[in-house]
Amino acid sequence: MHRVNQAVSVLPGGLPSPTRRQPPILAAYEHFRLDRQGMLVSPRTLEYYDGMVLPFLRWVVRVATMTGRLGAVLIVVASVTFAACTASPAEPNTDAAIRAVLVASGFADSSQTFPEKPGQMPCIIGGGGPAPGIRVPGTCQTSVAWYRSEFLVTLTEHWDASAFHGGDVDPSHGQLSYTWRYKVDGASKVTFVGTSGNFPPSAVS
């Protein structure tokens, strides 16, 4: 005789009660939602899923419980509908990725400000040297790209060579620039990738 093991939970009164398992289609929705949340989708997108997709799936489960075989057909229909509604990639939340980079890099707390959205703005580029350090007028630019479940956030400062150039290293006229690159994964973990460009004001000792 085979022994059947059943999961139980203990109520406050001390009597065991069978643990209710979640219907597979609702468990699949939870996994889908966590995946989209890990992609840094906007809160509004998650609210849309909870308000439109989840109630429909719950209705299907209720009908399936009452109708037997017809319920199995409805489960299949719901699964296909759910896949069709969510097959296209959700739009990643670029603003959250940019904020994470600005905080991790220290620019969020510095006098030099980069845009918190993709774009550019006038700024004062802080440099080294005797206190308070050199100040170079320029433009600070933020750009972001989504590639293979990761963001690549780029921070670039632009300035005129007539205002500052690194001795014999860079030209004394025209536009110069310096760039920082960072990766941001689905858990908002920021990884420094590297830098490139001309000799920056911040490198002045």
C-alpha positions as CSV (number, residue, x, y, z in Angstrom):
1,M,0.0,0.0,0.0
2,H,1.5,3.3,-1.1
3,R,1.7,6.1,1.5
4,V,0.4,9.5,0.4
5,N,2.1,12.6,1.8
6,Q,-0.1,15.6,2.0
7,A,1.2,19.1,2.9
8,V,-0.5,20.5,6.0
9,S,-0.4,23.7,7.9
10,V,-1.2,24.2,11.6
11,L,-4.0,26.6,12.6
12,P,-3.8,28.7,15.7
13,G,-6.0,26.1,17.5
14,G,-3.5,23.4,16.8
15,L,-5.5,21.5,14.2
16,P,-3.7,20.7,10.9
17,S,-5.3,21.9,7.7
18,P,-4.4,21.0,4.2
19,T,-2.3,23.7,2.5
20,R,-4.1,25.2,-0.5
21,R,-2.0,25.2,-3.6
22,Q,-2.2,28.1,-6.0
23,P,-3.6,27.3,-9.5
24,P,-0.7,26.9,-12.0
25,I,-1.9,29.7,-14.2
26,L,-1.8,32.2,-11.2
27,A,1.6,31.0,-10.2
28,A,2.7,31.6,-13.8
29,Y,1.4,35.1,-13.6
30,E,3.4,35.8,-10.4
31,H,6.6,34.6,-12.2
32,F,5.7,36.8,-15.1
33,R,5.2,39.8,-12.9
34,L,8.5,39.3,-11.0
35,D,10.3,39.0,-14.3
36,R,8.8,42.3,-15.5
37,Q,9.6,43.9,-12.2
38,G,13.2,42.8,-12.6
39,M,13.3,44.5,-16.0
40,L,12.6,47.8,-14.1
41,V,9.3,48.4,-15.9
42,S,7.3,51.4,-14.6
43,P,4.9,51.0,-11.7
44,R,2.1,52.1,-14.0
45,T,2.8,49.0,-16.2
46,L,2.6,46.7,-13.3
47,E,-0.6,48.3,-12.2
48,Y,-2.0,47.7,-15.7
49,Y,-1.2,44.0,-15.5
50,D,-2.7,43.7,-12.0
51,G,-5.9,45.5,-13.1
52,M,-6.4,43.9,-16.5
53,V,-4.7,40.5,-16.7
54,L,-5.0,39.2,-13.1
55,P,-8.8,39.6,-12.7
56,F,-9.3,37.7,-16.0
57,L,-7.1,34.8,-14.9
58,R,-8.9,34.6,-11.6
59,W,-12.3,34.5,-13.4
60,V,-11.0,31.7,-15.6
61,V,-10.0,29.7,-12.5
62,R,-13.4,30.1,-10.9
63,V,-15.2,29.0,-14.0
64,A,-12.8,26.1,-14.5
65,T,-13.6,24.9,-10.9
66,M,-17.3,24.9,-11.6
67,T,-17.4,23.5,-15.2
68,G,-15.0,20.6,-15.2
69,R,-13.9,19.7,-18.7
70,L,-15.1,23.0,-20.1
71,G,-12.9,24.6,-17.5
72,A,-9.9,22.8,-18.9
73,V,-10.7,24.3,-22.3
74,L,-11.0,27.8,-20.7
75,I,-7.6,27.3,-19.0
76,V,-6.0,26.7,-22.4
77,V,-7.8,29.7,-23.9
78,A,-6.7,31.9,-21.0
79,S,-3.1,30.6,-21.3
80,V,-3.0,31.5,-25.0
81,T,-4.6,34.9,-24.3
82,F,-2.2,35.6,-21.5
83,A,0.8,34.7,-23.7
84,A,-0.5,36.9,-26.5
85,C,-1.0,39.9,-24.1
86,T,2.4,39.7,-22.6
87,A,4.6,38.3,-25.3
88,S,5.9,41.7,-26.4
89,P,8.7,43.0,-24.2
90,A,7.7,45.5,-21.6
91,E,9.2,49.0,-21.9
92,P,12.1,49.1,-19.4
93,N,12.2,52.0,-16.9
94,T,15.1,54.1,-18.1
95,D,14.6,56.7,-15.5
96,A,15.2,54.3,-12.6
97,A,18.4,53.0,-14.3
98,I,19.7,56.6,-14.7
99,R,19.0,57.5,-11.1
100,A,20.8,54.3,-9.9
101,V,23.9,55.3,-11.9
102,L,23.8,59.0,-10.7
103,V,23.7,57.8,-7.1
104,A,26.3,55.0,-7.5
105,S,28.7,57.3,-9.3
106,G,28.4,60.2,-6.8
107,F,27.1,62.7,-9.4
108,A,23.8,62.9,-7.6
109,D,25.5,64.5,-4.6
110,S,27.9,66.7,-6.6
111,S,27.6,70.2,-7.9
112,Q,28.0,68.9,-11.5
113,T,24.6,67.7,-12.6
114,F,23.7,65.3,-15.4
115,P,20.1,65.0,-16.7
116,E,17.9,62.4,-14.9
117,K,16.4,61.6,-18.2
118,P,18.0,61.0,-21.7
119,G,19.1,64.4,-23.0
120,Q,21.6,67.2,-22.3
121,M,21.7,70.4,-20.3
122,P,24.1,73.3,-19.6
123,C,26.4,72.6,-16.6
124,I,29.6,73.7,-14.9
125,I,32.2,71.0,-15.1
126,G,34.2,70.9,-11.8
127,G,37.9,70.3,-12.0
128,G,40.9,69.8,-9.8
129,G,43.7,72.3,-8.8
130,P,43.9,74.6,-5.8
131,A,40.6,75.1,-4.0
132,P,37.9,75.6,-5.0
133,G,39.2,74.0,-8.2
134,I,38.7,75.0,-11.8
135,R,35.2,75.5,-13.2
136,V,34.6,75.0,-16.9
137,P,31.3,75.9,-18.6
138,G,30.0,73.0,-20.7
139,T,27.2,70.6,-21.5
140,C,26.3,67.5,-19.6
141,Q,24.6,64.7,-21.5
142,T,22.9,61.5,-20.4
143,S,22.1,58.6,-22.8
144,V,20.8,55.1,-22.2
145,A,20.4,51.9,-24.2
146,W,18.7,48.6,-23.5
147,Y,20.6,45.6,-24.6
148,R,20.2,41.9,-23.5
149,S,18.3,42.6,-20.3
150,E,20.8,45.3,-19.2
151,F,21.0,49.1,-19.5
152,L,24.1,50.8,-20.8
153,V,24.0,54.3,-19.3
154,T,26.5,56.9,-20.6
155,L,27.3,60.2,-19.0
156,T,29.2,62.6,-21.2
157,E,30.6,66.1,-20.4
158,H,31.3,68.5,-23.4
159,W,33.3,71.7,-23.2
160,D,35.1,74.1,-25.5
161,A,38.8,73.6,-25.8
162,S,39.3,77.4,-25.5
163,A,38.0,77.2,-21.9
164,F,40.2,74.1,-21.0
165,H,42.4,71.7,-22.8
166,G,45.0,69.3,-21.5
167,G,48.3,70.9,-22.5
168,D,49.8,69.2,-25.6
169,V,47.5,66.2,-25.3
170,D,44.3,67.8,-26.8
171,P,43.7,70.6,-29.4
172,S,43.3,74.2,-28.2
173,H,40.2,74.7,-30.3
174,G,36.9,72.9,-31.0
175,Q,34.8,70.7,-28.8
176,L,36.2,68.2,-26.3
177,S,34.4,65.6,-24.3
178,Y,34.8,62.9,-21.6
179,T,32.5,59.9,-21.1
180,W,31.7,57.5,-18.2
181,R,29.9,54.2,-19.0
182,Y,27.9,52.0,-16.6
183,K,25.8,48.9,-16.8
184,V,22.6,48.4,-14.8
185,D,21.0,44.9,-14.5
186,G,17.5,44.0,-13.6
187,A,18.2,44.2,-9.9
188,S,19.4,47.8,-10.3
189,K,23.0,46.7,-9.6
190,V,25.4,49.3,-11.2
191,T,28.7,48.1,-12.7
192,F,31.3,50.6,-13.9
193,V,32.4,49.8,-17.5
194,G,35.0,52.4,-18.3
195,T,35.8,55.9,-19.5
196,S,37.0,57.5,-22.8
197,G,37.6,60.9,-24.3
198,N,39.8,63.9,-23.9
199,F,41.8,64.9,-20.8
200,P,39.0,66.0,-18.4
201,P,39.0,69.0,-16.0
202,S,38.5,66.5,-13.1
203,A,42.0,65.0,-13.9
204,V,43.8,68.2,-13.0
205,S,45.8,67.7,-9.9
